[in-house]
C-alpha cells in the first residue's frame, strides 16, 4: 500500500466519523478470575469498535443508491450531473457471486476483497476501470456512510493496561483493508503502538476466509507457539458473536470471553444448532472488566 494514500484515507475516515455510544444489553457479566492467560486475541467490529450496523460492511451489504452516488462523487468517479441508477441489490449480488465461486473451490466461509467487488460494480455501471487509489477512496466513503464506527468505551485504556503487562496481543477479525486504517484513524495510533503484534493479526480479506472458519485462528496460534511457546489453552479470545467468535475459538481450545456490551452487535445466536452446547468461559459487558478477569484489578 502507498503510505501517503493510507494517510489520506485515515484523515478521511476521521473526518467522516462521529461519536457513538453502546446500547446496553440485558446480559449479566461473569467476572470470575481466569488464570494462566499468556496472550489475548480480539475481534474488532462490535468488540473493540462500536459498529452502527453491528458488523463489517460486507456482512450486511444492502445497496443504497443515494450513498453510492455520494461515494462515487467523492472518489472522483461520477460527475455530479451524470445519472446513476444502480440496480437493486447490486453489491450484495456481486458479493454473492464471489462467495459462490469460492465455495465451488472448497471454501466453506468465503470472504471477498471489497475492492474487487467495487471494481465489478463500476464495470456494471459503465464507470470503470478505476485506479486502485480511487477504488480505495470509494470503499472508505461508502463504508463510513453505511457502517459508522467508534471506539468502544474503555478500549484505549484496556490496551494500554495490556501493554503494561507485556502480553502478546493480536486480532482475528472479519475485516477489509480499511479496518486497520479505521483503528488508527479513531485512536491516533498505529496497530503496533496500540500493542498489537502484526504477526498475530489475521484479517479475513487477506485470507479470503471469514469467521466462523477456524482457519483465521490457526496461523496466529502457530506463530504464538513458535515465537512465544504459548499453547491454545493459554490464549484468551474476546468477541461479541457466539457463532463467529466463540464457537471457532472454543473448538481450537482457546479460552473465550463473550463481549456483551452493545445491543447492536451482540450475537447470541439462540436457536442456531451451530452454537448448541457451546458457552463462553466468561462474559463481560464493558472492556474495563477484562483486567479484573486476569486478576490485575478488582472487577468492575
C-alpha positions in Angstrom: 0.0 0.0 0.0 1.0 3.6 -0.6 1.8 5.2 2.7 0.7 8.7 1.5 -2.6 7.2 0.3 -3.1 5.4 3.7 -2.5 8.8 5.4 -5.2 10.4 3.2 -7.7 7.7 3.9 -7.0 7.8 7.6 -7.7 11.5 7.6 -10.9 10.9 5.6 -12.1 8.2 8.0 -11.5 10.6 10.9 -13.4 13.4 9.2 -16.4 11.1 8.4 -16.6 9.5 11.9 -18.8 10.7 14.7 -19.1 9.5 18.3 -21.3 6.6 19.1 -22.4 5.1 22.4 -23.1 1.4 23.0 -26.7 0.3 23.7 -26.9 -1.6 27.0 -27.8 -5.3 26.9 -29.6 -7.4 29.5 -26.6 -9.8 29.9 -25.1 -10.4 33.3 -21.3 -10.4 33.4 -19.4 -13.4 34.6 -16.3 -12.0 36.1 -14.7 -15.0 37.8 -10.9 -14.8 37.6 -9.1 -16.6 34.7 -5.7 -18.0 35.4 -2.8 -19.0 33.1 -3.5 -16.4 30.3 -0.4 -15.6 28.3 -1.8 -13.9 25.2 -5.0 -12.1 24.2 -6.7 -12.0 20.8 -9.6 -9.7 19.9 -12.4 -9.4 17.4 -12.8 -5.8 16.0 -16.4 -4.9 15.0 -18.7 -5.0 18.0 -15.9 -5.6 20.4 -13.1 -3.1 20.0 -15.3 -0.8 17.9 -18.9 0.1 18.2 -20.5 -0.7 14.9 -23.6 1.1 13.7 -24.6 -1.9 11.7 -23.2 -4.5 14.1 -20.6 -5.9 11.7 -18.1 -5.2 9.0 -19.7 -3.8 5.8 -19.7 -6.8 3.6 -21.7 -8.8 6.2 -24.7 -6.6 5.9 -24.4 -5.0 2.5 -27.6 -3.6 1.1 -27.1 -1.3 -1.9 -28.1 2.3 -1.2 -28.2 4.4 -4.3 -28.0 7.8 -2.6 -25.0 6.8 -0.6 -23.4 5.2 -3.6 -23.7 8.4 -5.6 -22.2 10.5 -2.9 -19.3 8.0 -2.5 -18.7 7.8 -6.3 -18.6 11.6 -6.5 -16.2 11.9 -3.5 -13.9 9.4 -5.2 -14.0 11.4 -8.5 -15.7 8.5 -10.3 -19.0 10.2 -11.1 -19.6 13.7 -12.4 -22.3 15.4 -10.3 -24.8 15.8 -13.2 -24.4 12.2 -14.5 -27.4 10.0 -13.9 -26.9 6.9 -11.7 -29.4 4.1 -11.4 -27.8 1.1 -9.7 -29.9 -2.0 -9.9 -31.4 -3.1 -6.6 -29.1 -5.4 -4.7 -26.1 -4.6 -6.9 -23.4 -5.0 -4.3 -25.0 -8.0 -2.5 -25.4 -9.8 -5.8 -21.8 -9.3 -6.7 -20.7 -10.4 -3.2 -23.0 -13.5 -3.6 -21.3 -14.4 -6.9 -17.8 -14.0 -5.4 -18.9 -16.2 -2.4 -20.4 -18.9 -4.7 -17.2 -19.1 -6.8 -15.1 -19.5 -3.7 -17.5 -22.2 -2.3 -17.1 -24.1 -5.5 -13.3 -24.0 -4.8 -13.9 -25.6 -1.4 -14.0 -22.6 0.9 -16.9 -23.0 3.3 -16.9 -19.5 4.7 -15.5 -17.2 1.9 -14.6 -13.6 2.3 -14.5 -11.0 -0.5 -12.0 -8.3 -1.2 -14.3 -5.3 -1.3 -12.1 -3.6 -3.9 -12.8 -6.4 -6.3 -16.5 -6.0 -5.6 -16.4 -2.3 -6.3 -14.4 -2.9 -9.5 -17.1 -5.3 -10.7 -19.8 -2.8 -9.7 -18.2 0.0 -11.6 -18.0 -2.2 -14.7 -21.7 -3.0 -14.4 -22.5 0.7 -14.0 -20.3 1.7 -17.0 -17.9 3.7 -14.8 -14.8 1.5 -14.9 -12.0 0.9 -14.9 -10.7 2.9 -11.9 -7.3 3.2 -10.3 -6.6 1.4 -7.0 -6.5 4.7 -5.2 -9.9 5.6 -6.5 -11.3 2.2 -5.5 -9.9 2.5 -2.0 -11.4 6.0 -1.6 -14.8 4.8 -2.9 -14.8 1.9 -0.5 -13.9 4.1 2.5 -16.6 6.7 1.6 -19.3 4.0 1.3 -18.3 2.1 4.4 -18.2 5.2 6.6 -21.7 6.2 5.5 -23.3 2.7 5.8 -21.4 1.4 8.8 -20.3 4.2 11.2 -18.0 3.0 13.9 -16.3 4.5 17.0 -14.0 3.1 19.7 -15.8 1.0 22.4 -15.7 2.8 25.8 -12.5 1.8 27.6 -10.7 0.4 24.5 -7.6 2.6 24.6 -7.3 2.3 28.4 -7.6 -1.5 28.2 -5.0 -1.8 25.5 -2.6 0.4 27.5 -3.1 -1.9 30.5 -2.4 -5.0 28.5 0.8 -3.4 27.0 2.0 -2.6 30.5 1.7 -6.3 31.4 3.7 -7.3 28.3 1.1 -9.8 27.0 1.3 -10.6 23.3 -1.8 -9.1 21.6 -3.4 -10.0 18.3 -6.6 -9.6 16.3 -8.7 -12.3 14.5 -11.4 -10.4 12.7 -13.7 -10.4 9.7 -12.4 -7.2 8.1 -11.5 -5.3 4.9 -8.4 -3.2 4.1 -9.9 -0.2 5.8 -10.3 -1.9 9.2 -6.7 -1.4 10.4 -6.8 2.1 8.9 -10.0 2.8 10.9 -8.4 1.7 14.2 -5.6 4.1 13.5 -7.9 6.9 12.4 -10.0 6.7 15.6 -7.2 6.2 18.1 -4.4 8.3 16.5 -2.1 5.3 16.9 -0.8 2.6 14.6 -1.7 -1.0 15.5 1.9 -1.6 16.8 1.6 1.4 19.0 -1.7 0.1 20.4 0.2 -3.0 21.4 -0.8 -5.4 18.6 1.8 -7.7 17.0 1.1 -7.6 13.3 2.2 -11.2 13.0 -0.6 -12.1 15.4 -3.3 -10.3 13.3 -5.5 -12.3 10.9 -7.8 -10.3 8.6 -10.4 -12.2 6.7 -10.0 -10.2 3.4 -6.3 -11.2 3.2 -7.0 -14.9 3.8 -10.2 -15.0 1.7 -11.9 -16.8 4.5 -14.2 -15.4 7.2 -15.1 -16.5 10.7 -16.5 -18.9 11.8 -13.9 -20.7 9.8 -11.2 -21.7 12.3 -8.6 -21.1 9.6 -8.3 -17.5 10.7 -7.1 -18.6 14.1 -4.7 -21.3 13.1 -1.9 -19.2 11.6 -2.0 -16.9 14.7 -1.8 -19.9 17.0 1.1 -21.4 15.1 3.0 -18.1 15.5 2.2 -17.9 19.2 3.6 -21.4 19.7 6.7 -20.8 17.6 7.6 -17.3 18.9 6.5 -17.5 22.5 5.9 -21.1 23.3 2.2 -20.3 24.0 -0.4 -23.1 23.7 -4.0 -22.5 22.7 -5.3 -23.1 26.2 -3.1 -20.1 27.4 -4.8 -17.8 24.9 -8.0 -15.8 25.6 -10.2 -14.7 22.7 -12.7 -11.8 23.1 -15.5 -11.4 20.7 -19.2 -10.4 20.5 -20.6 -13.2 18.3 -21.3 -16.7 19.6 -21.1 -18.3 16.2 -18.3 -16.3 14.5 -16.2 -15.8 17.6 -16.9 -18.2 20.5 -17.5 -21.4 18.5 -14.3 -21.5 16.4 -12.1 -20.3 19.3 -13.6 -22.9 21.6 -13.2 -25.6 19.0 -9.4 -24.8 18.9 -9.0 -24.9 22.6 -8.8 -21.2 23.4 -10.4 -19.6 26.4 -13.3 -17.4 25.4 -14.9 -14.2 26.6 -18.1 -13.0 25.2 -18.3 -9.2 25.0 -21.9 -8.3 25.6 -21.6 -4.6 25.9 -23.6 -3.3 22.9 -27.1 -4.5 21.8 -26.4 -3.6 18.2 -23.7 -6.2 17.8 -24.3 -8.8 20.4 -25.0 -12.1 18.6 -26.2 -14.8 20.9 -27.5 -17.0 18.0 -30.1 -18.6 20.2 -31.7 -21.5 18.5 -28.9 -21.9 16.0 -27.8 -25.5 16.1 -24.2 -24.5 15.2 -23.8 -23.0 18.7 -25.6 -25.7 20.6 -23.6 -27.0 23.5 -21.1 -24.2 23.4 -20.9 -21.5 26.1 -18.3 -18.7 26.6 -15.9 -19.2 29.5 -16.7 -15.7 30.7 -18.9 -12.7 29.8 -18.1 -9.0 30.1 -20.3 -6.0 29.5 -17.6 -3.4 29.5 -14.0 -3.6 28.3 -12.8 -2.3 31.7 -13.9 -5.6 33.2 -11.2 -7.6 31.4 -8.2 -6.7 33.6 -10.3 -7.9 36.5 -10.7 -11.3 34.9 -7.0 -11.5 34.7 -6.6 -10.7 38.4 -4.8 -7.3 37.8 -7.5 -5.1 39.4 -10.8 -5.6 41.2 -13.5 -6.5 38.7 -15.9 -3.6 37.9 
